[in-house]
Amino acid sequence: MIASRAQCNKPLATKSCLRVPSSGSPVRRLSFRSLSSSRSDARGRCAQIRSASNAIDTAPSADIDWDALGFGLQHVASTMYVATCPAGSDAWTGSLQPYGPMSLYPSSQVLNYGQSVFEGMKAQRTASGGIVLFRPDCNAARMQDGAARLSMACPSTSAFISAVEDVVRANANMVPPQGKGSLYLRPLLMGTGPILGLGPAPEYTFCVYCAAVGSYFKGGQLTPIDLKVDTQFHRSAPRGMGGTKAAGNYSPVLVQQLAAKKEGYSDVLYLDAAHDRYLEEVSSCNIFIKRGNVISTPPISGSILPGVTRRSVVELARSKGYEVREEQVSIEMAMEADEVFTTGTAVVLSPVGSLTYEGTTRKFGEQGVPTETALELYEALTGLQQERIPDEFGWVHRVC
Ligand code: COI
């Protein structure tokens, strides 16, 4: 099912790869011409892989200790997808390949000027033994918005989803048993062609690799995390590019994240650049607070990431009777909240155990125990993602 861009929480992009012209019909800007153009093509390619490797085993591999998964590349999958396309053309050429190093000129645009956007997605094993993705159309749309912001070529939604599906099928035995973790997928789009003067790359590379992962934070999935509110740097600026999933938005947070981790915090929460007062996001995820029956989260204003999990949790919480407000949340509101939690693909939904701001620490709930609403929404989200509860939203996308 392909959701509309409104359903995918379209951020404030200046341009879109899926533009609607005055005639009203959407124009697909780029598509993979030679591969990944349709589901039957994808099935055909899967059949080829099957015959090449004497049938894909979709059962979880017996060689992995599924109870000891962390978030890393310890169990990176052996097959990735790589496609390239000249700028200004829709002639994407791609294939499944062994996971391994890629060759780049030192003059590649991405290495010099940083044309790079990425996505985070998860394939999960369901209660009935199938393998599913969660709202992959939203990830495709977000990559297209980011690509437009950074003047990059970008695969169409169907090409994006088809490539991701192929990677999941090819690595199906790396999808952990239900409830033990997921196959984390990393679609990556880069300007790989060479260029010296500042300008967009003459060629683009889209690749998807993946790894079996468990909990993002070290303490385990539902162990509350401790956040330090950063008062030195901002993550992004109004009318900047904080709302894109650009690689360049992630390294600037490392200096504060590493320092905070040394002090025993799990991660850093950023405030807005204009007022130094309103919550933006954590280095790796979006943020929510709860007071009484009201759940608030910062609005999609262009400076925070339009998270797919964020959007889903907003809708799930509303369906459960909470009043959900997408509004400016001051640090004072957060310090006085009943609960705070974070959301993201990698993070899923993590309760916050404490917030530290200008030397004052506010604790939430009992030490080491997830707070009530965070737990309720985590169960609802993961229940839906793993088909333990019926998907009334149409978000779950079956792969095999
Ligand atoms: C994700 O949540 O999937 C992300 O891409 C965030 C990243 C920092 C792990």
Boltz pocket constraint, residues with backbone or C-beta under 6 A from the ligand:
constraints:
  - pocket:
      binder: B
      contacts: [[A, 119], [A, 120], [A, 121], [A, 250], [A, 283], [A, 284], [A, 285], [A, 344], [A, 345], [A, 346], [A, 347]]
      max_distance: 6.0
